[in-house]
C-alpha cells in the first residue's frame, strides 16, 4: 500500500525528512510546504539535495496543500520559539482529517503529567473530530530515551534507576538560533536563556521521565530540574560566531523523576562547544553519543554513537527525520488521537536496504 505524504518545512530536520520520504517505496510525496518565498517554486529534489527531479514543487500556500487531503503530514517546522502557533497548526491538520508525525513541540511526545488537561484535551478533540492521529517524536526526546531504555529494561530482573544521557559536542550544530538564543551559549553566565528559565526543562524533557515511569508502572512523586554552566577559557569559533572568553560554552542539565525521595529516572544533557571543556563531566564515546544506563540486576550501559559524513550533529538530524518518516504507516493505521511511543508497533527501515 502507498501512503500520500506532505513534508512541512525543509529546515535542519525537514531537509532530511524530505530525503527520507523520497527514499521510502511505500510513501508518495505529494506536496512540500516552505516558509520562505526563496524556497517556493523549487523542486523537492533540489531542496533535498538530490539530483533527480520529483515534479513536486514547494509552496507557501498551506490551504492548497491541505486541499490535497494527504494521508499524513511530516511536520518538522521550528516550534521552540512559537509553541502555541505550532500547536494550532497541528490541530488544524488533525481537524482536516490528516495524520501527523512531528518533531515538535517536544512536550507532546508524552504530555501526561507535564501539561494540564486543558492543554491536552483540545488536541485530542481535534484528532477525534478529524479521525486522525498525532505522534511527536525524534531522537531526543525520542527513540534514544524511549524505545532504547525500555528495550534494555526487558532484560532486567530488578530496576533501581534508568539514566538517559546526551553527551555531545555542539560546535558543528548549524542552528544559531538554538545555540545562542535558546541554549544561551556565548552569553554571560548570570543571564538565563529561554531553555534555563524556571520550569522549561521539566516542560520539555519531563515528558521523557514521565513516559518511562508510565511504561514501567511507577508513580512519581516529583519531577525536578537542575543545571550547571561553564565559561569558555578563551574565544571559540562556533556556527560563524565568536563565543567570547568568560561566556557560556558548556552546559549540563538534569531532569529527574523522583520516587520516595530518590532518583528513579534521569534525563541528562552534557553539551560542549569544545571537547576539552569541563573534563570532569561525563565524557562521550567517540565525538558524541546517546547513553542509556539501567542500574539494577544486571546493570546495563549502552552507548549509541552516530555519524553522518563524519559529523555526529548531522547524524542526529538524519536520525530524527528518519524516525518520524519510518513511523508514517503505523501512525496512519493507528487509532485516532494523541499517540506516544508505546502506542505504535516496532517500525523498521523496510525497503531501504540497497
C-alpha positions as CSV (number, residue, x, y, z in Angstrom):
1,X,0.0,0.0,0.0
2,X,1.2,3.5,-0.8
3,X,0.6,6.5,1.5
4,X,0.4,10.1,0.3
5,X,2.6,12.4,2.3
6,X,3.3,16.1,2.6
7,X,6.6,17.4,4.0
8,X,6.0,20.5,6.2
9,X,9.2,22.7,6.2
10,X,12.7,22.0,4.8
11,X,15.0,23.3,7.6
12,X,17.6,21.4,9.6
13,X,15.3,18.3,10.2
14,X,12.9,18.9,7.3
15,X,15.7,18.7,4.7
16,X,16.5,15.1,5.9
17,X,12.9,14.2,6.3
18,X,12.2,15.1,2.7
19,X,15.1,12.8,1.6
20,X,13.8,10.0,3.7
21,X,10.2,10.3,2.3
22,X,11.6,10.2,-1.3
23,X,13.7,7.1,-0.4
24,X,10.7,5.1,1.0
25,X,9.0,2.9,-1.5
26,X,5.7,2.9,0.4
27,X,5.4,6.7,0.5
28,X,4.4,9.1,-2.2
29,X,5.5,12.7,-1.8
30,X,2.5,14.9,-3.0
31,X,3.5,18.3,-1.6
32,X,6.1,20.4,0.3
33,X,5.4,23.4,2.4
34,X,8.1,26.1,2.9
35,X,8.1,29.2,5.0
36,X,10.0,31.5,2.5
37,X,9.5,32.7,-1.0
38,X,13.1,31.9,-1.7
39,X,12.3,28.2,-1.5
40,X,8.9,28.4,-3.1
41,X,8.7,27.2,-6.7
42,X,11.7,24.9,-6.3
43,X,11.5,21.1,-6.9
44,X,11.5,19.0,-3.8
45,X,14.7,17.2,-5.0
46,X,16.6,20.4,-5.2
47,X,15.6,21.3,-1.6
48,X,16.6,17.8,-0.5
49,X,20.0,18.0,-2.3
50,X,19.1,15.2,-4.7
51,X,19.8,15.1,-8.5
52,X,16.6,13.5,-9.9
53,X,13.6,15.9,-10.0
54,X,10.4,14.7,-8.3
55,X,8.0,17.0,-10.1
56,X,6.7,18.2,-6.7
57,X,7.1,21.9,-6.4
58,X,7.4,23.6,-2.9
59,X,4.8,26.2,-2.0
60,X,4.0,28.6,0.8
61,X,0.2,28.0,0.2
62,X,-0.9,25.9,3.2
63,X,-4.5,25.8,2.1
64,X,-3.6,24.4,-1.3
65,X,-1.6,21.6,0.3
66,X,-4.3,20.7,2.8
67,X,-6.8,20.5,-0.1
68,X,-4.7,17.6,-1.4
69,X,-6.0,15.6,1.5
70,X,-2.8,13.6,2.1
71,X,-2.7,10.6,4.4
72,X,0.0,12.2,6.6
73,X,2.0,15.3,7.1
74,X,5.6,15.1,8.3
75,X,5.8,18.3,10.4
76,X,9.3,19.5,11.2
77,X,8.8,23.2,11.5
78,X,10.7,25.0,14.2
79,X,8.5,25.4,17.3
80,X,10.8,26.3,20.1
81,X,10.0,30.0,19.8
82,X,6.4,29.6,18.6
83,X,4.9,26.9,20.7
84,X,1.3,27.9,20.7
85,X,1.3,28.7,16.9
86,X,2.8,25.2,16.3
87,X,0.1,23.5,18.4
88,X,-2.6,25.4,16.4
89,X,-1.0,24.2,13.2
90,X,-1.2,20.6,14.4
91,X,-4.8,20.9,15.5
92,X,-5.7,22.4,12.1
93,X,-4.1,19.4,10.3
94,X,-5.9,16.9,12.6
95,X,-9.3,18.6,12.2
96,X,-8.8,18.3,8.4
97,X,-8.5,14.5,8.9
98,X,-4.8,14.4,8.2
99,X,-2.5,12.2,10.3
100,X,0.7,13.9,11.6
101,X,4.1,12.8,12.6
102,X,6.0,15.8,14.1
103,X,9.4,16.7,15.7
104,X,7.8,19.4,17.9
105,X,6.6,20.7,20.2
106,X,8.7,18.1,22.1
107,X,6.5,18.0,25.2
108,X,3.7,16.4,23.2
109,X,5.7,13.1,22.9
110,X,4.2,12.3,26.3
111,X,2.4,15.3,27.8
112,X,0.6,13.5,30.6
113,X,1.6,14.8,34.0
114,X,3.6,17.6,32.3
115,X,0.7,19.6,30.7
116,X,-2.6,20.3,32.3
117,X,-5.7,18.6,30.8
118,X,-6.9,21.9,29.3
119,X,-3.8,22.0,27.1
120,X,-4.1,18.3,26.0
121,X,-7.8,17.9,25.6
122,X,-8.2,20.3,22.6
123,X,-5.5,18.4,20.7
124,X,-7.2,15.1,21.4
125,X,-10.6,16.6,20.4
126,X,-9.2,17.9,17.1
127,X,-7.8,14.4,16.4
128,X,-11.1,12.7,17.2
129,X,-13.0,15.3,15.2
130,X,-10.9,14.5,12.1
131,X,-10.4,10.9,12.8
132,X,-6.7,11.3,12.7
133,X,-3.6,10.7,14.8
134,X,-0.7,12.8,16.0
135,X,2.7,11.3,17.0
136,X,5.5,13.6,18.2
137,X,9.0,12.0,18.4
138,X,12.6,12.2,17.2
139,X,15.8,11.1,18.7
140,X,15.9,13.2,22.0
141,X,13.2,13.4,23.1
142,X,12.5,10.3,21.1
143,X,13.9,6.8,20.5
144,X,17.2,7.4,22.3
145,X,15.2,7.8,25.5
146,X,12.0,5.9,25.0
147,X,12.4,2.6,22.9
148,X,16.1,2.1,23.7
149,X,15.9,2.2,27.5
150,X,12.6,0.3,27.5
151,X,14.2,-2.4,25.4
152,X,17.0,-2.7,27.9
153,X,14.7,-3.0,30.8
154,X,13.0,-6.0,29.2
155,X,16.2,-7.9,30.2
156,X,16.1,-6.8,33.8
157,X,15.4,-8.9,36.9
158,X,15.4,-5.7,39.1
159,X,15.5,-2.0,38.1
160,X,16.9,0.6,40.5
161,X,17.5,3.6,38.2
162,X,17.3,4.4,34.5
163,X,19.6,7.2,33.2
164,X,19.4,8.5,29.6
165,X,22.1,11.0,28.5
166,X,23.0,13.0,25.5
167,X,26.8,13.8,25.5
168,X,27.6,15.9,22.5
169,X,30.0,18.5,21.1
170,X,27.6,21.1,19.6
171,X,30.4,23.1,17.8
172,X,29.2,21.7,14.4
173,X,25.5,22.1,15.1
174,X,24.3,24.6,12.4
175,X,21.4,26.3,14.2
176,X,22.5,29.6,15.6
177,X,19.0,30.4,17.0
178,X,19.0,27.3,19.1
179,X,22.6,27.6,20.2
180,X,22.8,31.3,21.1
181,X,19.2,32.4,21.8
182,X,17.5,29.3,23.2
183,X,20.5,27.5,24.9
184,X,22.4,30.7,25.7
185,X,25.8,29.8,24.5
186,X,28.0,32.9,24.2
187,X,26.0,34.8,26.9
188,X,27.0,35.9,30.4
189,X,26.6,33.1,32.9
190,X,24.3,35.2,35.0
191,X,21.9,35.7,32.1
192,X,19.4,32.8,31.9
193,X,18.4,31.9,28.3
194,X,14.9,30.5,27.4
195,X,16.0,26.9,28.0
196,X,17.0,27.5,31.6
197,X,14.1,29.6,32.7
198,X,12.2,28.0,35.6
199,X,10.1,25.1,34.5
200,X,11.3,24.9,30.9
201,X,13.5,21.9,31.2
202,X,10.8,19.9,33.1
203,X,8.3,21.0,30.4
204,X,10.5,19.9,27.5
205,X,12.1,16.8,28.9
206,X,9.9,16.0,31.9
207,X,7.9,14.1,29.3
208,X,10.8,11.7,28.9
209,X,11.0,10.6,32.5
210,X,7.2,10.5,32.9
211,X,6.9,8.3,29.9
212,X,9.5,5.9,31.2
213,X,7.7,5.9,34.6
214,X,4.3,5.2,33.0
215,X,5.7,2.4,30.8
216,X,7.3,0.7,33.9
217,X,4.3,1.3,36.1
218,X,6.0,3.7,38.5
219,X,4.1,6.6,40.1
220,X,6.4,9.6,40.5
221,X,6.3,12.0,43.5
222,X,8.0,14.8,41.6
223,X,10.0,15.8,38.6
224,X,12.9,18.2,39.2
225,X,15.5,20.1,37.1
226,X,18.9,21.5,37.7
227,X,21.8,22.8,35.6
228,X,25.4,23.9,35.6
229,X,27.2,26.1,33.0
230,X,30.9,26.5,32.3
231,X,32.6,29.6,30.7
232,X,34.9,29.5,27.7
233,X,38.5,30.0,28.9
234,X,39.3,31.7,25.5
235,X,37.4,32.7,22.4
236,X,35.8,29.9,20.3
237,X,34.5,30.0,16.7
238,X,31.1,28.3,16.5
239,X,28.5,28.5,13.8
240,X,30.1,31.5,12.2
241,X,30.2,33.5,15.5
242,X,32.8,34.1,18.2
243,X,32.0,32.8,21.7
244,X,33.9,35.2,23.9
245,X,36.1,34.1,26.8
246,X,34.1,34.2,30.0
247,X,30.7,33.5,28.3
248,X,28.8,30.2,28.4
249,X,30.4,27.4,26.4
250,X,29.3,24.2,28.2
251,X,26.0,23.2,29.7
252,X,25.0,20.2,31.9
253,X,21.3,19.8,32.9
254,X,19.3,17.1,34.5
255,X,15.6,16.3,34.7
256,X,14.9,13.8,37.4
257,X,11.9,11.7,38.2
258,X,11.7,11.2,42.0
259,X,10.1,8.4,43.9
260,X,10.2,8.0,47.7
261,X,13.0,10.6,47.9
262,X,15.4,9.2,45.3
263,X,16.0,9.5,41.6
264,X,14.5,6.7,39.6
265,X,14.6,8.1,36.1
266,X,17.1,10.7,34.8
267,X,17.3,12.6,31.6
268,X,20.7,14.4,31.3
269,X,22.4,16.5,28.7
270,X,26.0,17.4,28.6
271,X,26.7,19.8,25.8
272,X,30.1,21.3,25.0
273,X,31.3,23.7,22.3
274,X,34.8,22.2,22.6
275,X,35.7,18.7,23.7
276,X,38.2,19.9,26.2
277,X,35.7,21.9,28.2
278,X,34.5,20.6,31.6
279,X,36.7,17.4,31.6
280,X,35.3,16.4,35.0
281,X,31.8,15.9,33.5
282,X,31.0,12.5,31.9
283,X,32.6,12.1,28.5
284,X,31.1,10.7,25.3
285,X,32.2,7.6,23.5
286,X,33.6,9.0,20.3
287,X,32.7,12.5,19.3
288,X,29.2,12.3,20.7
289,X,26.8,9.6,21.9
290,X,23.4,8.8,23.5
291,X,24.0,6.8,26.6
292,X,21.4,4.6,28.4
293,X,22.2,3.1,31.8
294,X,19.9,0.7,33.6
295,X,21.1,0.1,37.2
296,X,19.8,-3.0,38.9
297,X,20.2,-6.7,38.2
298,X,22.0,-6.8,35.9
299,X,23.5,-3.4,35.2
300,X,23.3,-2.3,31.5
301,X,25.2,0.5,29.7
302,X,24.6,1.2,26.1
303,X,26.5,3.9,24.2
304,X,24.9,4.8,20.8
305,X,27.4,6.5,18.5
306,X,26.2,8.2,15.4
307,X,27.9,9.7,12.4
308,X,26.8,11.1,9.0
309,X,29.7,12.1,6.7
310,X,31.8,12.1,9.9
311,X,29.6,14.5,11.7
312,X,27.6,13.4,14.8
313,X,25.4,16.5,14.9
314,X,24.3,15.9,11.3
315,X,23.6,12.3,12.1
316,X,21.3,13.3,14.9
317,X,19.2,15.3,12.4
318,X,19.1,12.4,9.9
319,X,18.1,10.1,12.7
320,X,15.3,12.4,14.0
321,X,13.9,12.8,10.5
322,X,14.1,9.1,9.6
323,X,12.5,8.1,12.9
324,X,9.4,10.2,12.0
325,X,9.2,9.0,8.4
326,X,9.6,5.3,9.4
327,X,6.5,5.7,11.6
328,X,4.2,7.2,9.0
329,X,2.4,3.9,8.0
330,X,2.0,2.9,11.7
331,X,0.6,6.3,12.7
332,X,-1.9,6.3,9.7
333,X,-3.1,2.8,10.8
334,X,-3.3,3.7,14.5
335,X,-6.4,4.8,16.5
336,X,-7.4,8.4,16.2
337,X,-5.9,10.6,19.0
338,X,-2.6,11.7,20.5
339,X,-0.1,8.8,20.4
340,X,3.0,8.0,22.4
341,X,6.0,5.7,21.8
342,X,4.3,2.8,23.5
343,X,1.2,3.1,21.3
344,X,2.8,2.1,18.0
345,X,4.4,-1.1,17.0
346,X,8.1,-1.6,16.0
347,X,8.9,0.4,12.9
348,X,11.9,-0.5,10.8
349,X,13.9,0.6,7.7
350,X,11.9,-1.7,5.5
351,X,12.7,-1.1,1.8
352,X,15.9,0.8,2.5
353,X,18.5,-1.9,2.0
354,X,20.5,-1.1,-1.1
